[in-house]
Amino acid sequence: MNTTLSFSFSFILFFSVTFFGKAQNSQSFFLDKDLSKIGVYYYPEHWSETQWERDFKKMAEMGFEFTHFAEFAWAQLEPQEGVYDFKWLDRAVELAAKYNLKVIICTSTATPPVWLVRAHPEVLKTNYEGTVEDLGSRQHASFSNEYYRSYSLKMIAELAKHYGKDKRIIGWQLDNEPRSNVDYGKDAQIRFRKWLKNKYGSIDALNTAWGTNFWSGTYSDFEQINLPNHKQWGINLYQTLDHTRFCDDETATFLDDQARTIKECSTNQWITSNYIPMYDVRYIGASKELDFVSYTRYMVYGEGKGVGKKGYRLGDYLRIAMANDYFRPMSKDYGVMELQPGQVNWGKINSQPLPGAVRLWLWNVFAGGSKFECAYRFRAPIYGYEQYHYGILSYDGVTPTPGGLEYQQFAQEIKKLRKEYAGAVIPDFYLKRKTAVLYNPDNTVAINQNKQTTEWDTESHVLKYYGALKSFGAPVDFIREDVDFSQYPVLVVPAYQQIDKALIVKLTNYAKNGGILVISCRTGHQDKQGHLWEAQFAEPIYDLIGSKIKFYDLLPRDVPDEVKLDDKSFSWSSWGEILSPFKGTEVWANYKGDFYSDRPAVVHRAIGKGWVTYIGVDTQKGELEYDVLKRVFNKANIFTESYPEGILVEYRDGFGIAMNYSDKKRIINLPENSKILIGQKELETAAVLVWKIK
């Protein structure tokens, strides 16, 4: 191995650990017997102080156990530079405590005050065209600006000194829905060059990784490298990929800086941030100083069609489930910091949720193992950008909304479950079908910037496998490469385009030792630098899958072809790999309808004590993927359910939870000796059933 490749491999290993490892703190801040805590956002600065006590009293009466302050209150916390005013917040904390409400404090860095921005306009983000963002929004300050990073920590330090040992404060939320920090300001340019130098060490190593010999793009010094314009045709793919990594890293390290500042002053308080679940970013889970991760989820806002004609009133039934299964493996605990209590104001079409939908979402979050569920927000705003956004209470500040009443019902039901809790016993039949999905968001970004066809959608491809697994009633974890694969009976590796030989060996050993490995198309085409192998197409995975990949094809959506499995045919268009299996490898499905008709599309082979199934095609509806996975589970003698679309069933803490997102009544068959605690076996639309096995 030459010096350049050796260095690059070392960095890739470092990069994987840095971006995709678990949060460092393995301590749990939540009691098992509590199951899950219920909270709600409150903005004291939005309302007359004469109304605060009334609001907190009502909050407690409705079953809420914590509240959430100061998310966007920097201007109130520091009205002038270096002048801090925490007295108003002290009064709010005191009143909340009077009604046994714990408090989460936020760091307010999503909304810097006017005086800071006007005195230091350089803290504002600049887009590629040179337009500078301004006040009136949020997330308009740049995490790459040196002054903003340092000055923010001064305010956070004062906040932490004041509240860090306050037992009424249970935890901290950093920023708000942090996103990738895309900025084309002066400091971002300087920091990007430093970041590249730290990553590659030498300009020669960068040139090799970026393939700069192509199109005369060779650099002789890091100072020559600019922030790339991602919209420019033909821009260097590796430069843009590194730039997105840098932008994500700026977000992750800024949150780490905040967390370290708080920890210097705090005792027995947890630290998290509320991420929007996105599956093509690396900053989620990358901040090592956080105690755990949490997420934000909205379900009805004009996009998720759901199941049936009125499914848009419930949203996509996999939306919460996938977020649960993606976030839970990242840290010992996780929670949902923001869940809508009703109609929102910012969507494409702001429909009313179906009656019962809010409660259904709460149970869906709980079913995944969350330690808390928090509503956004207690009182519906009467001014500002979020007018028309529902709260737990209506605009009068007194009347509960329908969603508010569903939160109240959920709180009562959780209290009932706490009385039934007898330990975190999970049924053996459920654990036997536990499945991991090997997933790397960096890989997804790389695929998406070089799709080869407008028909390809990486997230939709993954969802075809994920949806099938959930219909089987399988518990699912999205995992990274550093996890011990052997704890999972089944491992699915969808569209894992960038791979290295160490991972190939790990996957091979997993299967040889009895693992059931399913790999999909677009896997193994490139090394970890994103370069195609100097070999036959995807050759390093041939021995693993028991087949060559002769070539791939891409079709127009309106001219699909078919793949035939047994006596069933499935349409495909977005991606198809034509396989040439080795001796002893079984052919499960073949292409039909083109010059490679009857050539293999799906192959299967035994390897050691386990086996590997390779699905070389992405079908339009995912039905082939479902049937192949079903065959794999049956062959492994792993019992699966066949839940219809819209039905989800999970187990946690000794409880089974079934949820109906479909437009039809569904009967849930329960295990023997089950005791129904909430609901009925016949589930209406939006209904929930909870039971325990005696």
C-alpha positions as CSV (number, residue, x, y, z in Angstrom):
1,M,0.0,0.0,0.0
2,N,1.5,3.3,-1.0
3,T,1.8,6.3,1.3
4,T,-1.1,8.2,-0.1
5,L,-3.5,5.3,0.1
6,S,-2.4,4.4,3.6
7,F,-3.0,7.9,4.8
8,S,-6.4,8.0,3.1
9,F,-7.5,4.8,4.7
10,S,-6.4,6.0,8.1
11,F,-8.4,9.2,7.6
12,I,-11.5,7.3,6.4
13,L,-11.3,5.2,9.6
14,F,-11.0,8.4,11.7
15,F,-13.8,10.0,9.7
16,S,-16.2,7.1,10.3
17,V,-15.6,7.1,14.0
18,T,-15.9,10.9,14.3
19,F,-19.1,11.2,12.3
20,F,-20.9,8.0,13.0
21,G,-19.9,6.7,16.4
22,K,-22.3,6.7,19.3
23,A,-22.6,9.6,21.8
24,Q,-19.9,9.2,24.4
25,N,-22.0,9.3,27.5
26,S,-23.5,5.9,28.3
27,Q,-25.3,7.2,31.5
28,S,-29.1,7.2,31.5
29,F,-30.8,10.2,32.9
30,F,-34.2,8.5,33.0
31,L,-35.7,6.0,35.4
32,D,-37.0,2.8,33.7
33,K,-40.1,2.8,35.8
34,D,-41.1,6.2,34.5
35,L,-41.2,4.7,30.9
36,S,-41.4,8.1,29.3
37,K,-41.9,11.7,30.4
38,I,-44.3,14.2,28.7
39,G,-43.5,17.9,28.2
40,V,-44.4,21.0,26.3
41,Y,-42.7,24.1,24.9
42,Y,-43.5,27.4,26.6
43,Y,-42.3,30.9,25.7
44,P,-42.6,33.2,28.8
45,E,-41.4,36.1,26.8
46,H,-44.4,35.8,24.4
47,W,-47.0,36.3,27.1
48,S,-47.9,38.7,29.9
49,E,-46.3,37.6,33.2
50,T,-49.7,37.9,34.8
51,Q,-50.7,34.8,32.8
52,W,-47.7,32.6,33.6
53,E,-49.0,31.0,36.7
54,R,-52.3,30.3,35.2
55,D,-50.6,28.6,32.2
56,F,-48.3,26.4,34.4
57,K,-51.1,25.4,36.6
58,K,-53.1,24.3,33.5
59,M,-50.0,22.6,32.1
60,A,-49.7,20.4,35.2
61,E,-53.4,19.7,35.3
62,M,-53.2,18.3,31.8
63,G,-50.5,15.8,32.8
64,F,-47.3,17.5,31.5
65,E,-44.2,16.9,33.6
66,F,-41.7,19.3,32.1
67,T,-41.5,22.4,30.1
68,H,-39.0,24.1,27.8
69,F,-37.7,27.7,27.9
70,A,-35.5,30.2,26.2
71,E,-35.2,28.6,22.8
72,F,-35.2,31.9,20.9
73,A,-34.8,34.3,23.8
74,W,-31.2,35.7,23.4
75,A,-32.5,39.2,23.1
76,Q,-34.2,38.9,26.5
77,L,-31.3,37.0,28.1
78,E,-28.7,39.6,27.0
79,P,-30.6,42.8,26.0
80,Q,-27.2,44.6,25.6
81,E,-23.7,43.4,25.0
82,G,-22.4,41.9,28.3
83,V,-25.6,42.9,30.2
84,Y,-27.5,39.7,31.2
85,D,-31.0,39.6,32.6
86,F,-32.1,36.2,34.0
87,K,-34.6,37.5,36.5
88,W,-37.6,37.0,34.2
89,L,-36.5,33.5,33.5
90,D,-35.9,32.9,37.2
91,R,-39.5,33.8,37.9
92,A,-40.7,31.5,35.1
93,V,-38.6,28.6,36.5
94,E,-39.9,29.2,40.0
95,L,-43.6,29.2,38.9
96,A,-43.0,26.0,36.9
97,A,-41.5,24.4,39.9
98,K,-44.5,25.4,42.0
99,Y,-46.5,23.0,39.9
100,N,-43.9,20.3,39.9
101,L,-42.8,21.0,36.3
102,K,-39.1,20.4,35.5
103,V,-37.5,22.7,33.0
104,I,-35.3,22.3,29.9
105,I,-33.1,25.4,29.2
106,C,-32.1,26.2,25.6
107,T,-29.1,28.1,24.3
108,S,-30.8,30.5,21.9
109,T,-28.1,30.4,19.3
110,A,-30.6,30.0,16.5
111,T,-31.6,33.6,16.9
112,P,-28.9,36.2,17.7
113,P,-30.2,39.6,18.9
114,V,-30.3,42.7,16.8
115,W,-27.5,44.6,18.6
116,L,-25.1,41.7,18.0
117,V,-25.9,41.4,14.3
118,R,-25.8,45.1,13.7
119,A,-22.5,45.5,15.5
120,H,-21.0,42.5,13.8
121,P,-22.8,41.9,10.4
122,E,-20.0,39.4,9.5
123,V,-21.8,36.8,11.7
124,L,-24.6,36.5,9.1
125,K,-24.5,33.8,6.5
126,T,-23.6,34.6,2.9
127,N,-24.9,32.5,0.0
128,Y,-22.8,31.6,-3.1
129,E,-24.2,34.6,-5.0
130,G,-23.0,36.9,-2.2
131,T,-26.4,37.7,-0.7
132,V,-26.2,38.2,3.1
133,E,-29.1,36.9,5.3
134,D,-30.6,39.2,7.8
135,L,-32.7,39.3,11.0
136,G,-36.3,38.2,11.1
137,S,-35.7,34.5,10.6
138,R,-33.6,32.0,12.4
139,Q,-30.4,30.0,11.7
140,H,-29.2,33.0,9.9
141,A,-25.9,33.3,11.8
142,S,-22.9,31.3,10.6
143,F,-21.3,28.6,12.8
144,S,-18.2,29.2,10.7
145,N,-17.8,32.8,11.8
146,E,-15.1,32.9,14.4
147,Y,-16.6,35.9,16.3
148,Y,-20.1,34.2,16.5
149,R,-18.7,30.9,17.7
150,S,-16.7,32.6,20.5
151,Y,-19.2,35.2,21.5
152,S,-22.0,32.7,21.7
153,L,-20.1,30.7,24.2
154,K,-19.8,33.7,26.5
155,M,-23.6,34.0,26.7
156,I,-23.9,30.2,27.2
157,A,-21.3,30.2,29.9
158,E,-23.3,32.9,31.9
159,L,-26.5,30.9,31.4
160,A,-24.7,27.7,32.6
161,K,-23.2,29.4,35.6
162,H,-26.7,30.6,36.6
163,Y,-28.6,27.4,36.0
164,G,-26.0,24.6,35.9
165,K,-26.6,23.4,39.5
166,D,-30.3,24.2,39.7
167,K,-32.1,21.0,40.5
168,R,-35.3,22.3,38.8
169,I,-33.4,22.2,35.5
170,I,-33.2,18.6,34.1
171,G,-31.4,19.3,30.9
172,W,-30.3,21.5,28.0
173,Q,-31.2,21.8,24.4
174,L,-28.5,23.2,22.2
175,D,-29.6,25.6,19.4
176,N,-32.8,24.6,17.6
177,E,-33.2,22.1,14.8
178,P,-29.5,22.6,13.8
179,R,-28.7,22.1,10.1
180,S,-25.7,21.9,8.0
181,N,-23.9,25.2,8.2
182,V,-23.6,26.4,4.5
183,D,-21.9,29.7,4.4
184,Y,-19.7,31.4,1.8
185,G,-18.4,34.1,4.1
186,K,-14.7,34.9,4.7
187,D,-14.2,32.8,7.8
188,A,-15.9,29.8,6.2
189,Q,-13.4,30.0,3.4
190,I,-10.5,30.1,5.8
191,R,-11.9,27.3,8.0
192,F,-12.6,25.1,5.0
193,R,-9.0,25.3,3.8
194,K,-7.8,24.5,7.4
195,W,-10.2,21.6,7.5
196,L,-8.9,20.2,4.3
197,K,-5.3,20.5,5.4
198,N,-6.1,18.7,8.7
199,K,-7.8,16.0,6.7
200,Y,-5.3,15.3,4.0
201,G,-2.0,16.6,5.5
202,S,-0.6,17.4,2.1
203,I,-1.8,18.9,-1.1
204,D,-0.6,15.8,-3.0
205,A,-2.9,13.6,-0.9
206,L,-5.8,16.0,-1.6
207,N,-5.1,15.9,-5.4
208,T,-5.1,12.2,-5.3
209,A,-8.3,11.9,-3.4
210,W,-10.1,14.5,-5.6
211,G,-8.7,13.2,-8.8
212,T,-7.6,16.7,-9.8
213,N,-5.7,15.4,-12.8
214,F,-9.1,15.2,-14.5
215,W,-9.9,18.5,-16.3
216,S,-6.7,20.2,-15.3
217,G,-7.8,20.8,-11.7
218,T,-4.5,20.1,-9.9
219,Y,-3.7,22.4,-6.9
220,S,-0.3,23.3,-5.6
221,D,-1.4,24.9,-2.4
222,F,-4.4,24.7,0.0
223,E,-4.8,28.5,-0.4
224,Q,-5.9,28.0,-4.0
225,I,-9.0,26.1,-3.0
226,N,-12.3,28.0,-2.9
227,L,-15.6,27.0,-1.5
228,P,-17.3,25.2,-4.4
229,N,-20.5,26.3,-6.2
230,H,-22.6,23.2,-6.1
231,K,-24.8,24.5,-8.9
232,Q,-21.9,24.8,-11.4
233,W,-22.0,22.2,-14.1
234,G,-19.2,19.6,-14.0
235,I,-17.8,20.8,-10.6
236,N,-15.4,18.4,-9.0
237,L,-17.6,15.8,-7.2
238,Y,-15.0,15.1,-4.5
239,Q,-14.6,18.8,-3.7
240,T,-18.4,19.2,-3.3
241,L,-18.6,16.1,-1.2
242,D,-15.8,17.3,1.1
243,H,-17.5,20.7,1.3
244,T,-20.8,19.1,2.5
245,R,-18.7,17.1,5.1
246,F,-17.1,20.3,6.2
247,C,-20.5,22.1,6.6
248,D,-21.9,19.2,8.6
249,D,-18.7,19.2,10.8
250,E,-19.1,22.9,11.5
251,T,-22.5,22.2,13.0
252,A,-21.4,19.2,15.0
253,T,-18.3,21.0,16.5
254,F,-20.3,24.1,17.3
255,L,-22.7,22.0,19.4
256,D,-19.8,20.2,21.0
257,D,-18.3,23.6,22.0
258,Q,-21.6,24.6,23.6
259,A,-21.9,21.3,25.4
260,R,-18.4,21.6,26.9
261,T,-19.1,25.1,28.0
262,I,-22.2,24.0,29.9
263,K,-20.5,20.9,31.4
264,E,-18.0,23.2,33.1
265,C,-20.8,24.5,35.3
266,S,-23.5,21.9,35.3
267,T,-24.2,18.9,37.6
268,N,-26.6,16.0,36.8
269,Q,-28.2,17.8,33.8
270,W,-28.3,16.2,30.4
271,I,-27.5,17.9,27.1
272,T,-29.1,17.2,23.8
273,S,-30.2,18.9,20.6
274,N,-33.4,18.5,18.5
275,Y,-32.5,17.4,15.0
276,I,-34.8,17.2,12.0
277,P,-34.5,13.6,10.9
278,M,-32.7,13.7,7.6
279,Y,-30.9,10.7,6.2
280,D,-28.3,12.5,4.0
281,V,-26.5,14.5,6.8
282,R,-23.6,13.5,9.0
283,Y,-23.9,16.0,11.9
284,I,-26.8,13.9,13.5
285,G,-25.0,11.9,16.1
286,A,-21.7,13.4,15.4
287,S,-21.4,15.7,18.5
288,K,-19.6,13.6,21.0
289,E,-20.3,15.9,24.0
290,L,-24.1,15.4,23.8
291,D,-25.5,12.9,26.3
292,F,-28.1,11.7,23.8
293,V,-29.9,12.7,20.6
294,S,-33.5,13.8,20.1
295,Y,-35.5,14.7,17.1
296,T,-38.4,16.8,15.8
297,R,-41.2,15.3,13.8
298,Y,-44.2,16.8,12.0
299,M,-46.7,14.5,10.2
300,V,-49.4,16.5,8.5
301,Y,-48.2,19.4,6.4
302,G,-49.2,18.6,2.9
303,E,-46.6,16.1,1.8
304,G,-47.1,12.6,3.3
305,K,-50.1,11.0,1.5
306,G,-50.5,8.2,4.0
307,V,-52.7,5.2,3.4
308,G,-56.0,5.6,1.6
309,K,-57.9,8.6,0.3
310,K,-57.7,10.5,3.6
311,G,-54.3,9.2,4.6
312,Y,-52.8,12.7,4.4
313,R,-54.6,13.5,7.7
314,L,-52.4,10.9,9.5
315,G,-49.2,11.1,7.4
316,D,-46.8,8.5,6.2
317,Y,-46.9,5.6,8.7
318,L,-43.2,4.9,8.4
319,R,-42.2,8.5,9.1
320,I,-42.0,8.3,12.9
321,A,-41.0,4.6,13.0
322,M,-38.0,5.2,10.8
323,A,-36.9,8.2,12.8
324,N,-37.2,6.1,16.0
325,D,-35.1,3.3,14.5
326,Y,-32.5,5.7,13.1
327,F,-32.0,7.8,16.3
328,R,-32.3,5.1,19.0
329,P,-29.1,3.2,18.1
330,M,-27.0,6.4,18.4
331,S,-27.2,6.8,22.1
332,K,-28.4,5.1,25.3
333,D,-31.5,7.4,25.4
334,Y,-33.4,9.4,22.9
335,G,-36.5,11.5,22.8
336,V,-38.8,13.6,20.6
337,M,-38.4,17.2,21.5
338,E,-41.0,18.6,19.0
339,L,-44.2,16.9,18.0
340,Q,-47.1,18.8,16.5
341,P,-50.3,19.0,18.6
342,G,-52.5,19.8,15.5
343,Q,-52.6,21.9,12.4
344,V,-49.4,23.7,11.4
345,N,-48.9,27.0,9.5
346,W,-45.8,26.4,7.4
347,G,-46.6,23.4,5.2
348,K,-47.6,23.2,1.6
349,I,-51.2,22.4,2.6
350,N,-52.0,22.8,6.3
351,S,-54.7,20.2,6.7
352,Q,-56.4,19.3,10.0
353,P,-55.1,16.0,11.4
354,L,-57.7,13.2,11.8
355,P,-59.2,13.0,15.2
356,G,-57.0,10.6,17.2
357,A,-53.9,11.3,15.0
358,V,-52.0,13.2,17.7
359,R,-52.5,10.4,20.2
360,L,-51.5,7.9,17.5
361,W,-48.2,9.8,16.9
362,L,-47.4,9.9,20.6
363,W,-47.9,6.2,20.9
364,N,-45.8,5.7,17.8
365,V,-42.9,7.7,19.3
366,F,-43.3,5.8,22.6
367,A,-43.3,2.4,20.9
368,G,-39.9,3.0,19.5
369,G,-38.4,3.4,23.0
370,S,-38.3,7.2,23.5
371,K,-37.7,8.6,27.0
372,F,-39.8,11.7,26.5
373,E,-42.3,13.2,24.2
374,C,-42.6,17.0,24.0
375,A,-45.3,19.1,22.3
376,Y,-44.7,22.1,20.2
377,R,-46.2,24.3,21.8
378,F,-48.4,25.0,24.8
379,R,-50.1,28.2,23.7
380,A,-50.9,28.9,20.0
381,P,-49.0,32.0,18.9
382,I,-51.1,35.1,18.1
383,Y,-48.3,37.0,16.2
384,G,-45.1,36.2,14.4
385,Y,-44.3,33.8,11.6
386,E,-46.1,30.9,13.2
387,Q,-49.6,32.4,13.4
388,Y,-52.2,29.7,12.7
389,H,-49.9,27.0,14.3
390,Y,-51.9,25.0,16.8
391,G,-50.9,24.7,20.4
392,I,-52.1,22.6,23.3
393,L,-54.3,25.5,24.1
394,S,-56.1,27.7,21.6
395,Y,-55.6,31.4,20.9
396,D,-57.5,32.4,24.1
397,G,-54.8,30.7,26.2
398,V,-57.5,28.8,28.1
399,T,-59.3,26.3,25.9
400,P,-57.6,23.0,25.0
401,T,-57.4,22.2,21.4
402,P,-58.4,18.7,20.2
403,G,-54.8,17.8,20.0
404,G,-54.2,19.2,23.4
405,L,-56.9,16.9,24.8
406,E,-55.2,13.9,23.0
407,Y,-51.9,14.8,24.8
408,Q,-53.8,14.9,28.0
409,Q,-55.3,11.4,27.3
410,F,-51.8,10.1,26.4
411,A,-50.4,11.4,29.7
412,Q,-53.1,9.6,31.6
413,E,-52.5,6.4,29.7
414,I,-48.7,6.5,30.4
415,K,-49.5,6.9,34.1
416,K,-51.6,3.8,33.8
417,L,-48.8,1.9,32.1
418,R,-46.3,2.9,34.8
419,K,-48.5,0.9,37.3
420,E,-48.2,-2.2,35.1
421,Y,-44.4,-1.9,34.5
422,A,-42.6,-5.0,35.7
423,G,-39.3,-4.8,33.8
424,A,-38.1,-4.5,30.2
425,V,-39.0,-8.0,29.1
426,I,-39.2,-8.4,25.3
427,P,-40.7,-11.5,23.7
428,D,-38.3,-14.0,22.2
429,F,-40.2,-14.3,19.0
430,Y,-39.8,-10.6,18.5
431,L,-36.1,-10.6,19.1
432,K,-35.5,-13.5,16.7
433,R,-36.4,-11.3,13.8
434,K,-34.3,-8.3,14.9
435,T,-32.7,-6.8,11.9
436,A,-30.0,-4.2,11.3
437,V,-29.9,-1.9,8.3
438,L,-26.3,-0.9,7.6
439,Y,-26.5,2.8,6.7
440,N,-24.0,5.6,6.1
441,P,-25.3,9.1,5.3
442,D,-22.0,10.0,3.7
443,N,-22.6,7.2,1.2
444,T,-26.1,8.6,0.5
445,V,-24.7,12.1,-0.3
446,A,-22.2,10.6,-2.6
447,I,-24.9,8.6,-4.5
448,N,-27.3,11.5,-4.7
449,Q,-24.8,13.9,-6.2
450,N,-24.1,11.4,-9.0
451,K,-27.3,9.4,-9.5
452,Q,-26.9,8.5,-13.2
453,T,-30.7,8.6,-13.6
454,T,-33.5,10.9,-12.5
455,E,-35.4,7.8,-11.5
456,W,-33.2,7.0,-8.6
457,D,-34.1,8.0,-5.0
458,T,-31.8,6.6,-2.3
459,E,-34.2,7.2,0.6
460,S,-37.1,5.6,-1.3
461,H,-34.9,2.6,-2.1
462,V,-34.0,2.1,1.6
463,L,-37.7,2.5,2.5
464,K,-38.7,-0.4,0.3
465,Y,-36.6,-2.7,2.5
466,Y,-37.5,-0.9,5.7
467,G,-41.2,-1.0,5.0
468,A,-41.1,-4.7,4.3
469,L,-39.2,-5.3,7.6
470,K,-41.8,-3.4,9.6
471,S,-44.6,-5.3,7.9
472,F,-42.9,-8.5,9.2
473,G,-43.1,-7.1,12.7
474,A,-39.3,-6.9,12.9
475,P,-37.5,-4.6,15.3
476,V,-35.0,-2.6,13.2
477,D,-31.8,-0.7,14.1
478,F,-30.0,1.6,11.6
479,I,-26.4,0.9,12.4
480,R,-22.9,2.0,11.4
481,E,-19.9,0.0,10.4
482,D,-18.3,0.0,13.9
483,V,-21.2,-1.9,15.4
484,D,-21.0,-5.6,16.3
485,F,-23.0,-7.2,13.5
486,S,-23.3,-10.6,15.3
487,Q,-26.0,-9.3,17.6
488,Y,-28.5,-9.2,14.7
489,P,-29.9,-12.4,13.1
490,V,-30.5,-10.5,9.8
491,L,-28.4,-7.7,8.3
492,V,-29.7,-5.6,5.3
493,V,-27.2,-3.5,3.3
494,P,-29.1,-1.3,0.9
495,A,-27.3,0.7,-1.9
496,Y,-23.9,0.8,0.0
497,Q,-22.0,2.2,-3.0
498,Q,-18.7,3.1,-1.2
499,I,-17.0,0.3,0.5
500,D,-13.6,-0.9,1.6
501,K,-12.0,-4.3,1.9
502,A,-12.2,-4.2,5.7
503,L,-15.9,-3.9,5.6
504,I,-16.1,-6.7,2.9
505,V,-14.2,-9.0,5.3
506,K,-16.5,-8.0,8.2
507,L,-19.6,-8.8,6.1
508,T,-18.1,-12.0,4.9
509,N,-17.3,-13.1,8.5
510,Y,-20.8,-12.1,9.6
511,A,-22.3,-14.5,7.1
512,K,-19.8,-17.3,7.6
513,N,-20.6,-17.2,11.3
514,G,-24.3,-17.8,10.7
515,G,-25.6,-14.3,9.8
516,I,-28.4,-13.8,7.2
517,L,-27.0,-11.0,4.9
518,V,-29.1,-9.2,2.3
519,I,-27.4,-6.8,-0.1
520,S,-29.0,-4.6,-2.7
521,C,-28.0,-3.0,-5.9
522,R,-25.5,0.0,-6.1
523,T,-23.3,-1.6,-3.5
524,G,-19.5,-1.9,-3.7
525,H,-19.0,0.1,-6.9
526,Q,-16.5,2.5,-5.4
527,D,-13.8,2.6,-2.7
528,K,-14.2,5.0,0.3
529,Q,-12.7,7.9,-1.7
530,G,-15.6,7.5,-4.2
531,H,-13.3,6.2,-6.9
532,L,-14.4,3.3,-9.1
533,W,-12.2,0.3,-8.6
534,E,-9.4,-0.3,-11.0
535,A,-10.8,-3.7,-11.7
536,Q,-14.0,-5.2,-13.1
537,F,-17.1,-3.4,-12.2
538,A,-17.6,-3.8,-8.4
539,E,-15.2,-6.8,-8.4
540,P,-14.2,-6.7,-4.7
541,I,-17.7,-7.9,-3.7
542,Y,-17.9,-10.8,-6.2
543,D,-16.7,-13.4,-3.8
544,L,-19.1,-12.2,-1.1
545,I,-22.2,-12.2,-3.3
546,G,-21.2,-15.3,-5.4
547,S,-21.6,-13.5,-8.7
548,K,-20.1,-11.1,-11.1
549,I,-21.9,-7.9,-12.0
550,K,-21.5,-7.7,-15.8
551,F,-23.1,-4.2,-16.3
552,Y,-26.0,-2.1,-15.1
553,D,-28.9,-0.6,-17.0
554,L,-31.2,2.4,-16.5
555,L,-34.6,2.8,-18.1
556,P,-37.1,5.7,-18.7
557,R,-39.9,5.5,-16.2
558,D,-42.6,5.3,-18.9
559,V,-40.7,2.3,-20.6
560,P,-40.2,-0.1,-17.7
561,D,-39.1,-3.7,-18.0
562,E,-39.9,-6.6,-15.8
563,V,-38.1,-8.9,-13.3
564,K,-39.7,-12.3,-12.8
565,L,-39.5,-14.2,-9.4
566,D,-41.2,-17.6,-9.5
567,D,-44.5,-16.9,-11.3
568,K,-44.7,-13.1,-10.4
569,S,-43.5,-10.2,-12.5
570,F,-42.3,-6.8,-11.1
571,S,-41.8,-3.5,-13.0
572,W,-38.4,-1.7,-12.7
573,S,-36.8,1.3,-14.3
574,S,-34.4,3.1,-11.9
575,W,-31.5,0.6,-11.6
576,G,-30.8,-2.9,-12.7
577,E,-27.6,-4.9,-12.5
578,I,-27.1,-7.8,-14.8
579,L,-25.5,-10.7,-12.8
580,S,-23.3,-13.6,-13.8
581,P,-23.4,-16.1,-10.9
582,F,-20.6,-18.4,-9.9
583,K,-21.1,-22.1,-9.7
584,G,-23.2,-23.0,-6.6
585,T,-25.0,-19.7,-6.5
586,E,-28.7,-19.9,-6.9
587,V,-30.7,-17.7,-9.2
588,W,-33.9,-16.4,-7.7
589,A,-35.1,-13.9,-10.3
590,N,-34.4,-13.0,-13.9
591,Y,-34.9,-10.0,-16.1
592,K,-37.5,-10.0,-18.9
593,G,-38.2,-7.9,-21.9
594,D,-34.8,-6.7,-23.2
595,F,-31.6,-7.9,-24.8
596,Y,-30.5,-9.4,-21.5
597,S,-33.8,-11.2,-21.0
598,D,-33.4,-14.3,-18.7
599,R,-30.2,-13.0,-17.2
600,P,-30.1,-13.1,-13.4
601,A,-31.3,-10.1,-11.3
602,V,-31.4,-11.8,-7.8
603,V,-28.9,-14.4,-6.6
604,H,-28.5,-16.3,-3.4
605,R,-25.6,-18.4,-2.0
606,A,-24.6,-20.3,1.2
607,I,-21.4,-19.2,2.9
608,G,-20.2,-20.9,6.0
609,K,-23.1,-21.2,8.5
610,G,-25.1,-18.4,6.9
611,W,-25.9,-17.0,3.5
612,V,-25.9,-13.9,1.3
613,T,-28.7,-12.8,-1.0
614,Y,-28.0,-10.1,-3.6
615,I,-30.9,-8.1,-5.1
616,G,-29.4,-6.4,-8.2
617,V,-32.5,-4.4,-9.1
618,D,-34.6,-1.5,-7.7
619,T,-38.3,-2.2,-8.5
620,Q,-40.9,0.6,-8.9
621,K,-43.1,-0.5,-6.0
622,G,-40.8,-2.5,-3.8
623,E,-42.9,-5.7,-4.1
624,L,-39.9,-7.8,-5.3
625,E,-37.8,-6.6,-2.4
626,Y,-40.7,-7.6,-0.1
627,D,-41.0,-11.1,-1.6
628,V,-37.2,-11.7,-1.5
629,L,-37.0,-10.7,2.1
630,K,-39.9,-12.9,3.0
631,R,-38.3,-15.8,1.3
632,V,-35.0,-15.1,3.2
633,F,-36.8,-15.0,6.6
634,N,-38.8,-18.2,5.8
635,K,-35.6,-20.0,4.7
636,A,-34.0,-19.0,8.0
637,N,-37.1,-20.3,9.9
638,I,-37.7,-16.9,11.4
639,F,-41.4,-16.4,12.0
640,T,-42.7,-13.2,10.6
641,E,-46.0,-11.4,10.6
642,S,-47.8,-10.1,7.5
643,Y,-49.1,-6.8,8.7
644,P,-51.0,-4.8,6.0
645,E,-49.8,-1.4,5.0
646,G,-50.4,1.1,7.7
647,I,-50.2,-1.3,10.6
648,L,-47.2,-1.1,13.0
649,V,-46.5,-3.3,16.0
650,E,-43.6,-2.8,18.4
651,Y,-42.6,-4.1,21.8
652,R,-40.8,-2.1,24.6
653,D,-40.5,-2.4,28.4
654,G,-42.7,-5.5,28.5
655,F,-45.6,-3.9,26.5
656,G,-46.8,-4.5,23.0
657,I,-48.1,-1.5,21.0
658,A,-50.2,-1.8,17.8
659,M,-51.1,1.3,15.8
660,N,-53.4,1.7,12.8
661,Y,-52.5,4.3,10.1
662,S,-54.6,2.5,7.5
663,D,-58.1,3.5,6.3
664,K,-59.6,0.1,7.4
665,K,-60.4,-1.6,10.6
666,R,-57.8,-4.2,11.4
667,I,-57.8,-7.1,13.9
668,I,-54.6,-7.7,15.8
669,N,-53.9,-11.2,16.8
670,L,-52.2,-11.1,20.2
671,P,-49.8,-13.7,21.8
672,E,-51.2,-16.2,24.2
673,N,-51.6,-14.9,27.8
674,S,-51.9,-11.3,26.7
675,K,-53.6,-8.8,28.9
676,I,-55.1,-5.8,27.1
677,L,-54.4,-2.5,28.9
678,I,-55.5,0.1,26.4
679,G,-57.8,-0.2,23.4
680,Q,-59.3,-3.2,21.6
681,K,-58.1,-6.0,19.3
682,E,-60.2,-4.5,16.5
683,L,-58.3,-1.3,15.6
684,E,-60.2,1.6,14.1
685,T,-58.2,4.0,11.9
686,A,-55.9,6.1,14.2
687,A,-56.5,3.7,17.1
688,V,-53.9,2.2,19.4
689,L,-53.8,-1.1,21.3
690,V,-51.5,-1.7,24.2
691,W,-51.0,-5.1,26.0
692,K,-48.6,-7.0,28.2
693,I,-47.8,-10.7,28.1
694,K,-48.6,-12.2,31.5
